[in-house]
Amino acid sequence: MPMPAGIGMLTSLQTLRKFVVGARPGSSSKHCFNGLEDLQHLNKLKGTLKIEIEVLINAKFVKEEHGGGAYLRSKEHLETIVINFRRGMEYGSKESEQALLEEMQPHHDIKTLELNGYHGETIPRWPGRVDNSASFDYPNLVTLKINDCSELLYLPWQIGKLPYLKTLQISELLNIEYVADAVSETFVLGEGSSFFPSLHDLKIFRLPKLKGWRRRSESGSQVINPNDSGISGEAHVEWESSPCFPVLKKLSIESCDKMMLVPLCPQLEHFVIRDFRGAISVTPCYQPPSSYLKLKKLETNNLEWLKSMSIKFTKFLSKIEIGFDMRLESLGEVKELFPAFLLSSLRTLYISNCPKLKSVGGWLEHLSALESLCIRECPKVELGGISWRNLAATLQTLFLKKFVEMEELPDGIQYCISLRSLSIWDCPKLKYLPKWMPKLTSVQTVELLYCSESLMERCQQPNGEDWPLI
């Protein structure tokens, strides 16, 4: 529903979670524009404002009636702005959407900006504070999210210079080949400049045409200095290796089928890489010796892909999550992927939804520091084939889910004397607890969910037959 007529008269209003740009029955695009005009006068709004654009306003009304980004530019008390172009709205031209978005220029002190469902090919570079040049000048921006903008061709290159940007999320940008792709968008960094100097969290999801971060000139230069008169603005562009993110802590790359180069991240601690169809690697000619040496957590759905990457795992890697790996049949097949010293540093292993996985032996039992193990929805895994004795001294948490054929817990678990938490979910044929349960003297929590009715009855407090075993 559109906003009530005359809401712009509430000039002292401080809290408004959502402003809807919509059409009443029988109203024209001109009337919708007049409703949007009310937003201009609400300059005392604080906190978060979500703008839902449910109907497209003809660009001519924006250009004729207004200019200069007046709707949001004076709202200095807003910290977060979310702009949603709703799916299924009356669709117009890309130019109309871009003209409207240009008028949504946030105040330069905004901290979080999110854009969803936009159909334009470019994002406005809104005039800066000092002059009227297009600069995307948001020095206090901390979080930037751009989602489901299917026609977008590239992002403003200035985002790489934002001094306090910590979180960047770009997802479902179906046409982007390079994040900064036009010759005129070449990264221009002066002396002492830094690329994404504060970025800690970067998520790239479903960019099916993405090849790399940016292109380079024929000379091969990665960074162009504006004082170098030998650089031509008409230079042809070609593939360029990904740049270095100096302080990035978490990198997530998912469903980017054509991407072959992973950015360099010397401070990376958490790496998520999923849904690739081809080989992907860190550019070897630019990889410093320290790259990825601080990695603590790895998530993937294809261990084979990691073989094509020149990542050197170190003793800092303490957690691995393997989920939805459709090819993996045995952990023993990929043990050569990880160095021997990892056997004494890995503390958490999470395996889920691997339909072909049969054996976790040949590697699991050698993880001498393993504290937490989760195996869920891997129906072919033989739990009896695990050398549980080798995990006895360290394993503290065990979570097993959806072993639909399991009728009893593996006897080897009784040797895990350090176990503190045992969780069993979705095991419908498990009808009783083993008699050796009291041997697990360190157990503080036993969680049984969605198992057989028989087991649930036997574990009822205080008269259940298996209650004394818990």
C-alpha positions as CSV (number, residue, x, y, z in Angstrom):
1,M,0.0,0.0,0.0
2,P,1.3,3.5,-0.8
3,M,1.9,6.1,2.0
4,P,-1.0,8.2,3.2
5,A,-1.5,11.4,1.4
6,G,0.1,14.4,3.2
7,I,2.6,12.4,5.3
8,G,5.2,14.9,4.3
9,M,3.5,17.4,6.6
10,L,4.9,15.4,9.6
11,T,8.1,17.3,9.4
12,S,9.1,16.4,13.0
13,L,8.7,12.6,12.4
14,Q,11.8,10.7,13.6
15,T,10.9,7.1,13.1
16,L,9.6,5.6,9.9
17,R,10.7,2.0,9.1
18,K,9.2,1.9,5.6
19,F,8.2,4.3,2.9
20,V,6.2,2.7,0.0
21,V,6.2,4.3,-3.4
22,G,3.0,2.7,-4.9
23,A,-0.1,3.5,-6.9
24,R,-3.6,3.8,-5.6
25,P,-6.3,2.4,-8.0
26,G,-6.7,4.8,-10.9
27,S,-3.7,6.9,-10.1
28,S,-1.2,8.0,-12.6
29,S,2.6,8.0,-12.6
30,K,2.4,11.7,-11.9
31,H,0.4,11.0,-8.7
32,C,3.0,8.5,-7.6
33,F,5.7,11.1,-8.1
34,N,3.8,13.5,-6.0
35,G,3.6,10.9,-3.2
36,L,7.3,10.4,-3.4
37,E,7.7,14.2,-2.9
38,D,6.5,13.7,0.6
39,L,9.7,11.9,1.5
40,Q,11.7,15.1,0.7
41,H,10.3,16.9,3.8
42,L,10.9,14.2,6.4
43,N,14.4,15.3,7.2
44,K,14.4,14.4,10.9
45,L,14.1,10.7,10.4
46,K,16.6,8.6,12.4
47,G,18.0,5.1,12.3
48,T,16.9,2.9,9.4
49,L,14.6,3.7,6.5
50,K,13.5,1.1,3.9
51,I,12.1,2.5,0.7
52,E,9.9,0.1,-1.3
53,I,9.4,1.1,-4.9
54,E,6.3,-0.8,-6.1
55,V,5.6,1.2,-9.3
56,L,8.0,2.8,-11.7
57,I,7.8,6.6,-12.0
58,N,8.4,7.9,-15.5
59,A,11.8,9.5,-15.8
60,K,10.4,12.7,-17.3
61,F,8.6,13.5,-14.0
62,V,11.9,13.1,-12.1
63,K,13.9,15.2,-14.6
64,E,11.2,17.9,-15.0
65,E,10.2,18.3,-11.4
66,H,13.4,17.7,-9.5
67,G,17.1,17.2,-9.6
68,G,20.1,16.9,-7.3
69,G,19.1,13.9,-5.2
70,A,16.8,15.9,-2.9
71,Y,14.8,13.0,-1.4
72,L,17.5,11.6,0.9
73,R,20.5,13.9,0.7
74,S,19.4,16.1,3.6
75,K,18.5,13.2,6.0
76,E,21.7,13.5,8.1
77,H,20.3,11.4,11.0
78,L,19.6,8.3,9.0
79,E,22.3,5.6,9.5
80,T,20.8,2.8,7.2
81,I,19.0,3.1,3.9
82,V,17.5,0.1,2.1
83,I,16.1,0.7,-1.4
84,N,14.0,-2.1,-2.9
85,F,12.7,-2.2,-6.4
86,R,10.0,-4.7,-5.9
87,R,9.7,-7.8,-8.2
88,G,6.5,-7.8,-10.3
89,M,6.2,-4.0,-10.3
90,E,5.1,-2.2,-13.4
91,Y,8.3,-2.3,-15.4
92,G,9.6,0.6,-17.4
93,S,12.9,1.6,-19.0
94,K,16.3,1.2,-17.4
95,E,16.7,5.0,-17.8
96,S,13.7,5.6,-15.7
97,E,15.0,3.5,-12.8
98,Q,18.4,5.1,-13.0
99,A,16.9,8.6,-13.1
100,L,14.9,7.7,-10.0
101,L,17.8,6.2,-8.2
102,E,19.9,9.3,-8.9
103,E,17.4,11.3,-6.9
104,M,17.8,8.9,-4.0
105,Q,21.3,10.2,-3.1
106,P,21.9,9.4,0.6
107,H,23.5,11.9,3.0
108,H,27.3,11.6,2.9
109,D,27.4,10.4,6.5
110,I,25.3,7.2,5.8
111,K,26.8,4.1,7.4
112,T,24.8,1.3,5.7
113,L,23.4,1.2,2.1
114,E,21.5,-1.6,0.5
115,L,20.1,-1.8,-3.0
116,N,17.9,-4.6,-4.2
117,G,16.1,-5.4,-7.5
118,Y,17.4,-2.4,-9.5
119,H,17.3,-2.8,-13.3
120,G,19.7,0.0,-14.3
121,E,23.1,-0.8,-15.9
122,T,25.1,1.5,-13.6
123,I,24.8,2.8,-10.1
124,P,24.8,6.6,-9.8
125,R,28.1,8.1,-8.6
126,W,26.3,10.9,-6.8
127,P,28.1,14.2,-6.5
128,G,30.6,14.7,-3.7
129,R,30.5,17.1,-0.8
130,V,33.3,19.5,-1.9
131,D,32.4,19.9,-5.6
132,N,29.8,18.6,-8.0
133,S,32.0,15.8,-9.5
134,A,30.6,12.3,-9.6
135,S,32.6,10.6,-6.8
136,F,30.5,8.2,-4.7
137,D,31.8,10.1,-1.7
138,Y,30.7,8.2,1.5
139,P,33.6,8.4,3.9
140,N,31.6,6.8,6.8
141,L,30.0,4.0,4.9
142,V,30.6,0.7,6.8
143,T,28.3,-1.8,4.9
144,L,27.3,-1.9,1.3
145,K,25.0,-4.6,-0.2
146,I,23.9,-4.8,-3.8
147,N,21.6,-7.7,-4.6
148,D,19.5,-8.9,-7.5
149,C,20.4,-6.1,-9.9
150,S,20.3,-8.3,-13.0
151,E,21.2,-5.6,-15.6
152,L,24.1,-4.0,-13.7
153,L,27.4,-4.0,-15.7
154,Y,29.8,-2.8,-13.0
155,L,30.1,-1.0,-9.7
156,P,31.5,2.5,-9.1
157,W,35.3,2.1,-8.8
158,Q,35.3,4.6,-5.9
159,I,34.1,1.9,-3.5
160,G,37.6,0.6,-3.4
161,K,38.7,3.9,-1.7
162,L,36.1,4.1,1.0
163,P,38.1,4.4,4.2
164,Y,35.8,2.6,6.6
165,L,33.9,0.1,4.5
166,K,34.0,-3.2,6.4
167,T,31.3,-5.3,4.7
168,L,30.7,-5.7,0.9
169,Q,28.0,-8.0,-0.4
170,I,27.3,-8.4,-4.1
171,S,24.8,-11.1,-5.2
172,E,22.8,-12.1,-8.2
173,L,24.4,-9.6,-10.6
174,L,23.8,-11.7,-13.7
175,N,25.6,-9.5,-16.3
176,I,28.8,-8.4,-14.5
177,E,32.0,-9.7,-16.1
178,Y,34.3,-7.5,-14.1
179,V,33.4,-5.6,-10.9
180,A,34.9,-2.4,-12.4
181,D,34.7,-3.0,-16.2
182,A,34.7,0.3,-18.2
183,V,37.9,1.9,-19.4
184,S,36.8,5.1,-17.7
185,E,36.4,3.2,-14.5
186,T,40.1,2.1,-14.3
187,F,41.3,2.2,-10.7
188,V,43.2,5.4,-10.2
189,L,45.2,5.4,-7.0
190,G,47.5,8.2,-6.0
191,E,50.6,7.7,-4.0
192,G,49.9,6.2,-0.6
193,S,46.4,5.1,-1.6
194,S,45.1,1.7,-0.4
195,F,42.7,-0.7,-2.0
196,F,39.7,-1.4,0.3
197,P,41.8,-0.3,3.4
198,S,39.2,-1.5,6.0
199,L,37.2,-4.3,4.2
200,H,36.8,-7.3,6.6
201,D,34.0,-9.3,4.9
202,L,33.5,-9.8,1.2
203,K,30.6,-12.0,-0.2
204,I,30.3,-12.6,-3.9
205,F,27.2,-14.8,-4.7
206,R,25.8,-15.9,-8.1
207,L,27.7,-13.7,-10.5
208,P,27.6,-16.3,-13.4
209,K,29.6,-14.2,-15.9
210,L,32.2,-12.8,-13.4
211,K,35.7,-13.4,-14.7
212,G,37.7,-11.1,-12.3
213,W,37.7,-8.0,-10.2
214,R,38.8,-5.5,-12.9
215,R,40.4,-5.3,-16.3
216,R,43.9,-3.9,-17.0
217,S,45.5,-1.8,-19.8
218,E,47.5,-3.4,-22.5
219,S,50.6,-2.5,-20.7
220,G,49.6,-4.9,-17.9
221,S,49.6,-2.2,-15.2
222,Q,47.4,-3.1,-12.3
223,V,47.2,0.4,-10.9
224,I,47.3,3.6,-12.9
225,N,48.9,6.7,-11.4
226,P,47.2,9.9,-12.6
227,N,50.6,11.6,-12.8
228,D,51.8,9.0,-15.4
229,S,51.3,10.8,-18.7
230,G,52.1,7.7,-20.7
231,I,48.7,6.1,-19.9
232,S,46.1,6.5,-22.6
233,G,42.5,6.7,-21.6
234,E,41.6,4.9,-24.9
235,A,43.7,1.9,-24.1
236,H,42.2,-1.5,-24.8
237,V,41.5,-3.6,-21.8
238,E,42.1,-7.3,-21.0
239,W,42.0,-9.8,-18.2
240,E,43.7,-8.7,-15.0
241,S,44.5,-10.7,-11.9
242,S,42.6,-10.0,-8.8
243,P,43.9,-7.3,-6.5
244,C,45.0,-7.7,-2.9
245,F,42.6,-7.0,-0.1
246,P,45.0,-6.1,2.7
247,V,42.9,-6.7,5.8
248,L,40.1,-9.0,4.6
249,K,39.1,-11.5,7.3
250,K,36.2,-13.4,5.6
251,L,35.8,-14.2,1.8
252,S,32.8,-16.0,0.4
253,I,32.6,-16.9,-3.3
254,E,29.6,-18.9,-4.4
255,S,28.1,-19.8,-7.8
256,C,30.6,-17.8,-9.9
257,D,31.2,-20.4,-12.7
258,K,33.6,-18.3,-14.9
259,M,35.7,-16.9,-12.1
260,M,39.2,-18.4,-12.2
261,L,41.2,-16.1,-9.9
262,V,40.7,-15.7,-6.2
263,P,41.7,-12.4,-4.7
264,L,44.8,-12.2,-2.6
265,C,44.0,-11.8,1.1
266,P,47.1,-12.0,3.3
267,Q,45.0,-11.6,6.5
268,L,42.2,-14.0,5.6
269,E,40.8,-16.2,8.4
270,H,37.5,-17.6,7.0
271,F,37.2,-18.8,3.4
272,V,34.0,-20.0,1.8
273,I,34.1,-21.4,-1.7
274,R,31.2,-23.2,-3.2
275,D,29.5,-24.1,-6.5
276,F,32.3,-23.8,-9.1
277,R,32.2,-25.8,-12.3
278,G,35.8,-25.3,-13.3
279,A,39.3,-24.8,-11.9
280,I,40.0,-21.8,-9.7
281,S,43.3,-20.6,-8.4
282,V,45.2,-17.9,-6.7
283,T,47.2,-16.0,-9.3
284,P,50.7,-17.6,-8.8
285,C,52.7,-14.7,-10.3
286,Y,51.3,-12.3,-7.8
287,Q,50.9,-14.5,-4.7
288,P,53.1,-13.4,-1.8
289,P,54.5,-16.1,0.4
290,S,52.3,-15.1,3.3
291,S,49.0,-15.4,1.4
292,Y,46.3,-17.4,3.3
293,L,48.8,-18.3,6.1
294,K,46.4,-17.1,8.7
295,L,43.4,-19.1,7.5
296,K,41.4,-20.6,10.4
297,K,38.1,-21.8,8.8
298,L,37.4,-23.3,5.4
299,E,34.0,-24.1,3.9
300,T,33.6,-25.9,0.6
301,N,31.3,-28.2,-1.4
302,N,34.0,-29.7,-3.5
303,L,37.4,-30.7,-2.0
304,E,38.7,-31.6,-5.5
305,W,38.6,-27.9,-6.5
306,L,41.0,-27.1,-3.7
307,K,43.6,-29.1,-5.4
308,S,43.7,-26.6,-8.2
309,M,44.4,-23.7,-5.8
310,S,47.9,-22.7,-4.7
311,I,46.7,-22.2,-1.1
312,K,49.2,-23.2,1.5
313,F,47.3,-24.4,4.6
314,T,49.0,-23.9,7.9
315,K,48.6,-24.8,11.6
316,F,46.1,-22.0,12.1
317,L,43.4,-23.9,10.1
318,S,41.3,-25.3,12.9
319,K,37.8,-25.7,11.3
320,I,36.7,-27.4,8.0
321,E,33.1,-27.6,6.8
322,I,32.3,-29.9,3.8
323,G,28.7,-29.6,2.6
324,F,26.8,-30.8,-0.5
325,D,29.9,-32.3,-2.1
326,M,28.2,-34.5,-4.8
327,R,31.4,-36.4,-5.7
328,L,33.2,-37.1,-2.5
329,E,33.2,-40.8,-1.7
330,S,36.0,-41.1,0.9
331,L,38.0,-38.6,3.0
332,G,41.0,-40.8,2.4
333,E,41.0,-39.7,-1.2
334,V,41.7,-36.1,-0.3
335,K,44.0,-36.5,2.7
336,E,47.0,-35.5,0.5
337,L,45.3,-32.1,0.1
338,F,46.1,-31.2,3.6
339,P,49.6,-31.1,5.1
340,A,50.6,-33.6,7.9
341,F,50.8,-30.9,10.6
342,L,47.1,-30.2,10.1
343,L,46.4,-33.5,11.8
344,S,47.4,-32.0,15.1
345,S,45.7,-28.6,14.6
346,L,42.2,-29.3,13.2
347,R,39.7,-29.0,16.0
348,T,36.3,-28.9,14.2
349,L,35.1,-31.0,11.3
350,Y,31.6,-30.6,9.9
351,I,30.4,-32.9,7.1
352,S,26.9,-32.6,5.6
353,N,24.8,-33.7,2.6
354,C,27.4,-35.7,0.8
355,P,25.3,-38.5,-0.8
356,K,28.2,-40.6,-2.1
357,L,30.4,-40.4,0.9
358,K,30.9,-43.9,2.3
359,S,34.1,-43.7,4.4
360,V,35.4,-41.0,6.7
361,G,38.3,-43.3,7.8
362,G,41.8,-43.1,6.6
363,W,42.0,-39.5,7.7
364,L,39.5,-38.7,10.4
365,E,41.1,-41.0,13.0
366,H,44.4,-39.3,12.6
367,L,43.0,-35.9,13.7
368,S,44.7,-35.9,17.1
369,A,43.3,-32.6,18.2
370,L,39.7,-33.0,17.0
371,E,37.2,-31.6,19.5
372,S,34.0,-31.3,17.6
373,L,32.6,-33.7,14.9
374,C,29.4,-33.3,13.0
375,I,28.2,-35.8,10.3
376,R,24.7,-35.2,9.0
377,E,22.7,-36.4,6.0
378,C,25.4,-38.6,4.6
379,P,23.3,-41.8,4.3
380,K,26.1,-44.1,3.1
381,V,28.7,-43.3,5.8
382,E,29.7,-46.4,7.8
383,L,30.0,-45.1,11.4
384,G,31.3,-48.5,12.5
385,G,34.4,-48.0,10.3
386,I,35.7,-45.1,12.3
387,S,38.5,-45.7,14.7
388,W,36.8,-44.0,17.7
389,R,39.6,-44.9,20.1
390,N,42.0,-42.5,18.3
391,L,39.6,-39.7,19.1
392,A,39.0,-40.6,22.7
393,A,41.4,-38.1,24.3
394,T,40.1,-35.0,22.5
395,L,36.6,-35.4,21.1
396,Q,34.1,-33.3,23.2
397,T,31.1,-32.8,20.8
398,L,29.5,-35.4,18.6
399,F,26.5,-34.6,16.4
400,L,25.0,-37.3,14.2
401,K,21.9,-36.6,12.0
402,K,19.7,-38.7,9.6
403,F,21.3,-42.1,9.7
404,V,18.0,-43.7,8.7
405,E,19.3,-47.3,8.8
406,M,21.3,-47.0,12.1
407,E,19.7,-49.4,14.7
408,E,22.3,-48.9,17.4
409,L,25.2,-46.5,18.2
410,P,28.7,-47.7,17.2
411,D,30.4,-49.4,20.1
412,G,33.5,-47.4,19.5
413,I,31.9,-44.3,20.8
414,Q,32.2,-45.7,24.4
415,Y,35.9,-45.0,24.3
416,C,35.4,-41.3,23.8
417,I,35.8,-40.5,27.5
418,S,36.3,-36.7,26.8
419,L,32.8,-36.4,25.2
420,R,30.7,-33.7,26.8
421,S,27.8,-33.4,24.3
422,L,26.1,-36.1,22.3
423,S,23.4,-35.2,19.8
424,I,21.4,-37.8,17.8
425,W,18.8,-36.5,15.3
426,D,16.5,-38.2,12.8
427,C,17.5,-41.8,13.4
428,P,14.1,-43.6,13.2
429,K,15.5,-47.1,13.6
430,L,17.4,-46.3,16.8
431,K,15.2,-47.9,19.5
432,Y,17.4,-48.0,22.6
433,L,20.6,-46.6,24.1
434,P,23.6,-48.9,24.5
435,K,24.5,-50.3,28.0
436,W,27.9,-48.7,27.8
437,M,26.5,-45.2,28.0
438,P,27.5,-44.8,31.7
439,K,31.2,-45.1,30.6
440,L,30.9,-41.6,29.1
441,T,31.5,-40.0,32.4
442,S,32.2,-36.5,31.0
443,V,28.9,-36.2,29.1
444,Q,26.9,-33.2,30.3
445,T,24.3,-33.1,27.5
446,V,22.5,-35.9,25.6
447,E,20.1,-34.6,22.8
448,L,17.7,-37.1,21.1
449,L,15.4,-35.6,18.5
450,Y,13.1,-37.1,15.9
451,C,14.1,-40.7,16.6
452,S,11.8,-43.7,17.2
453,E,8.9,-43.5,19.6
454,S,10.3,-46.5,21.4
455,L,13.6,-44.6,22.1
456,M,11.7,-41.5,23.3
457,E,9.6,-43.6,25.7
458,R,12.7,-45.4,27.1
459,C,14.4,-42.1,27.8
460,Q,11.6,-40.5,29.7
461,Q,12.4,-39.1,33.1
462,P,12.1,-40.7,35.7
463,N,10.7,-44.1,34.8
464,G,12.0,-44.7,31.3
465,E,14.1,-47.9,30.9
466,D,17.1,-46.1,29.4
467,W,16.9,-43.0,31.7
468,P,19.4,-44.5,34.2
469,L,21.9,-44.8,31.3
470,I,21.9,-41.0,30.6
